[in-house]
Amino acid sequence: MAWRQLFLICCLSAVVLLSSAEGKIFMQESDALNFLKKRGKRSPKSREEVNAENRQKLQADELWREHYEEQRNEFENFVEEQNDEQEERSREAIEQWRQWHSDGLYPPYLYNRHHI
């Protein structure tokens, strides 16, 4: 008995929802007829079809442009980080070399050493 009441309530709620949203779900009859009507292969496209295709192409181009710009920015950031790390390593190596070979004179380079 309880499942029958539950089934009845579900059916009634579905009917109420469909009747209240009928204008939003279903198309007008004229629109429905034009929606499924096929255009011949040789007949020219309507202005609306051309505009819709152009909008889709422009949107796809914009998405590709954003994608490639993002990829390029990521790669540029990666290269910049790599170059910064390489400069830091070489700067540290040069500084260590200078400290090791320093003789206390200014500038502390090897060519500045006095040989007796």
Secondary structure by P-SEA (a helix, b strand, c coil): caaaaaaaaaaaaaaaaaaaacccccccaaaaaaaaccccccccccaaaaaaaaaaaaaaaaaaaaaaaaaaaaaaaaaaaaaaaaaaaaaaaaaaaaaaaccccccccccccccc
